[in-house]
Amino acid sequence: MPDRVLIRQCSPTLTGIKAGNLYPYRYRSRSALYREIRELNRRLAGSGVITIPLKCGGGFALLYTYRPGFLGKCLSDPGARRILESLGYTDGDVQHMIAQLVERFRDYSEFPHEVGLFLGYPPEDVKGFMTNKGGNCKYTGCWKAYGDAVTAELSFKKYTLCCKRCEDLYDNGMTVEQLTVSIA
């Protein structure tokens, strides 16, 4: 996987300000894709960042790069728990919850919009999106905000600046490993 793709798509997660990022990735073969993911995970093993495929097919994969500790905090929010329980998720650790998400990507014809919780979006925004079918939001940026539009706008700006800064640093010689923050 080209480092530039990872930096462009995942800088907020790499730098520790976001739980996860979701992005499409074109692959030549599944074996090559899995080899690239294993190599990336090996390179970032000490940083607490993991990449997995959520769905693969037709030469495209939907990749998910995340921080398990950060994600655990997001998914333990009572609002997030209520949404997940209403969709049939069972309690469990982060890996168990991700396994259920992968199952929903595989088994359901509709896109599982609860994925926003796995990206660190506010539960009220995820619920609002699902209830309103994507309409009637207060603000649009990286996601559609239904709750606190001011906080969402600040987050969108922070993520955009983070991506720009990381791309600049990468262009000036920093590696993905150097840009990836290790969080205890």
Buried (B, 14 or more C-beta within 10 A) or exposed (E): BEBEBBBBBBBBBBBBBBBBBBBEBEBEEEEEBBEBBEEBBEBBEEBBBBBBBBBBEEEEBBBBBBBBEBBBEBBEEEBBBEBBEEBEBEEEEBEEBBEBBBEBBEEEEEEBBBBBBBBBBBBBBBBBBBEEEEEEBBBEBBBBBBBBBEEBBEBBEBBBEBBEEBBEBBEEEEEBEEBBBEEE
